[in-house]
């Protein structure tokens, strides 16, 4: 079996573009949320960030790097390290990682197109897993 055959279908650049678009233009969140769910992201860290974006948006808080980082800090993942619970922010990286998602993104206009790409790859992974 070749390396290509072993790699599950995914497009990490599309995943990052979706998240970056949501951070730059929160108005696209409902459009993207109609297409994707957390489990659709091949990179589980991206799924966690997406879940945090949705929680911030549903709560009516401004969706930006600061608010999403705060939400991630509030989301324990249950891993213990030196008598403290590791939060999702530490699991996904840090504030810089969220800022990287928006850097280099020239437009949010293709957010739903990128979301559909992510969804299509997720559907392919589900077929492979069955």
N, C-alpha and C positions, 0 to 999 in steps of 0.2 A: 504494500500500500504506500503510495507516495505521500509526501508532506501535505500536498494540496488536498488529497482525499481525507486526511486526518484532521485538517483544520475545519472547525465548524463554520458554516456560513455567517459572516458578519462584515460590517463596515464600520469600523471604529471612528473613522473620520465623520461619517454621517451621524453617529451617536453624539460625538462632540459638537457637531454643528447644531444639532437639535437643542442640546443643553445650552450652548452659547447663545442661540437665538432667544431662548426662553429668559435667559438672564438679561439680555440686551433689550428685549421688547416683550414684557410680560403679557401683552395682549394676545400673543400667539399661544400661550399656555393652554387655553381651552380647546383651540384647534388641534394642537399636538396631543392633548389628553384624550381627544376623541379617537385618535389613531393608535396610540401606544399605551402600554401599561409597564409597570416597573420590570416585570419579568421579560419583557421584549429586548432589553438591553443585554448584549452579549457580555459586556464588561459589567460585572455586578456593581462596581463602584459607580458606574453611570446610572444604574437603576436606583441606587441609594440617593444620588443627587437629584434624580427626577422625582422620587418620592418626597424629598424635602422641598423641592420647588412647588409641588402640588399642595403640600401642607401649608406652606407660607401663603400661597395664593388663596386657598380656601379660607384661611383665617382672616383674609382681608388685609394682610400686612404687605408692605411694599416688597416686591420681589427684586432683590439685588444681592450682590455677593455677601454683604454684611448680614442681611436677614437669613439667607440660606445657610451661611456658616453658623449662625446662632441656632437655627433649627437642627442642623446636623449635630451640634454640641449637645442638644437636648435628646438625641436619639441614641440610647444605649444599645450596644450590640451584644451585651452579655459576656464579653470576654474579660476575664479578670487579669490584671497586671499590677503587681505591687499593691494589692488591696484596693484597687480602684477599677471601676468599670470603664472600659475603652468606649468612647463614643464614636458615632459614625464619621464625624469630621476627621478624626485621626485615622480611621479606616480608609477613607477616600483620598486622603492626602492632607491638604490644608487650604487656607484661603488662597494661597498662590495658585493652587491647582484649579480652583474655580475661576480665578482671574485669567488663567491660560485658556480656558474654554471660550472666553470672549475675545481674546486677542487674535488678530488676524481674520476675524469674521467680518467680511465686508458688507454683508447684507443678511437680513433676517427673512427676506422675501421667500426664500426657498425652504422655510422651516417645515411646512407640511410635506413637501416633496421629500426632504431628508427623513422625516418621520415615517413616510411610507416605505422608504428604502430599509429603514431599521425594522419595520414591521414585516416586510417581505423576508428578510433574513431570519427573523424570529420564527416565522411560519416554516421556513425550510429546516431550521434546527428542530422544531417540534416533530416534523415528519421523520427526520433522521432518528430522533429519540424514541419513536414508536415502533 
